[in-house]
């Protein structure tokens, strides 16, 4: 599962509510050739009222809680159906690329 968190004003939320299929790609810093991509579907959207989810993400990536406390946030959980990596992220074990 993948967690993303969006400002409530993002138009993307409307799209996720009407069409839950998603694709995400994360590129290695300074090396666009190395990446991992996932395809899946939104399985849960909920209000992050106490900002716990966005704080968890911010602490992981920046080492500090999310700074902007004045905006409502929405947490989105995505179940991964397929994924692939390329470059340093490549996995040639095809059995792990598709969810059973």
Secondary structure, DSSP 8 states (H G I E B T S, - for coil): -EEEEEETT-THHHHHHH--EEEEEEEETTEEEEEEEEEEEEEEEEE-TT-HHHHHHHHHHHSS--S--SS-EEEEEEEEEEEEEEGGG----GGGTB--
